[in-house]
């Protein structure tokens, strides 16, 4: 097991259930790669070869690639597993590991603050103040626990008393958004101290958090004492908010590096009184106990529990182990799905059903049937259970971009939001509408694309792609040209109108001109927009985007994705033998073909393939 931070990496061996031994701390800077540090640790012990490992790391864990934000280690989980000769390598966020430690801590490894009694088999909350502020929880599920990963430390700070409101006003001079982490953390202790000096008109005194805490515990510095009192009061408010938000009647646990160092002071601090001061919900929170974690290495306890679940220990068989045990009972097709999941669980977690089916060489209904055989409602439910078994947590994150985000944080949030929006579009596509639109474009005498601004760029992209497929088409991004073009359409033509707005605006005259011409309108627009209500067919793009704050890039990407979906369908349609026969029928020449006419022979080149390109994909068409 390992607990990897930005400076040090702590290692340990679990020689028997609950028996953690051979703890050693290595400096990360002394090793070029994470695997080098693991090898150095293992080489110092003469035990039997290690085959299973679980790592808690101070870093988000999403997918196979790990890039530490506060250290230069970067590695692939799967490649590292193979390099170290491990059968199992689990990597989880360090706060997930701390959460999973809670049900397994010894009584003497926790100190209760105040009253209350924990309810068995109930939600547990966790707050940890250190370099940052961590918030998490544990959900009971069928005899085991699921860690709830969260970014609750970045909620907006809310003052409880006037003094805290003044501290917030001081912080607003520097930060537009003041998160709870800005004040309820080690650096937050320093921020509170600076704010108090400024509010009371004293000369600024820059002190590190450790020195402020030391002076406060000695009782010799009134400002430091008030700083620590305010910090503990703020933590009490946040802990109570977590308790009522999660319904954490199983208790609230306090971890991190700050509070455990406060000793007996914390028990008499304002923390518990503030925790219980919840107005109409006072009686509710008074019954919830609060505990300070005093265990020396709680992360090891957590990763040991996660690894035990993965290997089949504990009260419940983990999801992958369940698949492995019943694999021989599946049909041959379902067995191929099981083999794919066991070999590449993280890949399956992030792939659409079409790709899972392709990789397993089965049909999509077989994938769904497999999921239901495993007791899941469908693929989404299956992926949720699989993610819990592989990563140890159910991810819950808010990806709103903030003004004080670092460039890398902005990059991650933009990428995550884009991926989520694309997956939502994929899942919400109407199969019947998509088929009808593809057929319309395939059989159209002419296709016109209309759009403004970013939508105009999408229209130009669409026109270029359809033109390369040999489909007569043009594009207009000017209102007057659109209206003139629309008036010249006729029955059998198609107008594809693209708009990310809920209003018609400048498109209204064009829409009316298309309708008057007898042509068909295909809208790429929000479902409830005015354009969608006037169109014959709508491929919906549902995405709220504040164009007054951000350039509407997300909707543009979704429109481009829709265009690519249509183009690939059209390319396949036009290059297939059936598509060719349908095109010939459209031209009225099918009646002149012999009865055995079908796909073109080697001596009869396929016109559709020529028009679509040498590979039938439109990349080198006429």
Secondary structure as UniProt FT lines:
FT   STRAND          2..4
FT   STRAND          8..16
FT   TURN            17..18
FT   STRAND          19..27
FT   HELIX           28..30
FT   HELIX           34..43
FT   STRAND          52..57
FT   STRAND          65..67
FT   STRAND          74..76
FT   HELIX           77..83
FT   TURN            84..85
FT   STRAND          88..93
FT   HELIX           94..101
FT   HELIX           102..104
FT   HELIX           107..109
FT   STRAND          110..113
FT   TURN            120..121
FT   STRAND          124..129
FT   STRAND          133..141
FT   TURN            142..143
FT   STRAND          144..149
FT   HELIX           152..154
FT   HELIX           162..172
FT   TURN            173..174
FT   HELIX           180..182
FT   HELIX           186..199
FT   TURN            200..201
FT   HELIX           209..218
FT   HELIX           222..246
FT   TURN            249..250
FT   STRAND          252..255
FT   HELIX           259..262
FT   HELIX           264..268
FT   HELIX           271..276
FT   HELIX           279..281
FT   HELIX           282..286
FT   STRAND          290..293
FT   TURN            296..297
FT   HELIX           298..310
FT   TURN            311..312
FT   TURN            314..315
FT   HELIX           319..326
FT   HELIX           327..329
FT   HELIX           332..343
FT   HELIX           345..350
FT   HELIX           353..360
FT   HELIX           364..373
FT   TURN            374..375
FT   HELIX           379..391
FT   STRAND          393..395
FT   TURN            403..404
FT   HELIX           407..428
FT   HELIX           431..443
FT   STRAND          447..450
FT   HELIX           453..468
FT   TURN            469..470
FT   STRAND          473..476
FT   HELIX           479..487
FT   TURN            491..492
FT   STRAND          494..498
FT   HELIX           505..507
FT   HELIX           508..517
FT   STRAND          520..525
FT   TURN            527..528
FT   HELIX           530..534
FT   STRAND          537..540
FT   TURN            547..549
FT   HELIX           553..575
FT   HELIX           577..587
FT   HELIX           590..592
FT   TURN            595..596
FT   TURN            602..603
FT   HELIX           607..612
FT   TURN            614..615
FT   TURN            619..620
//
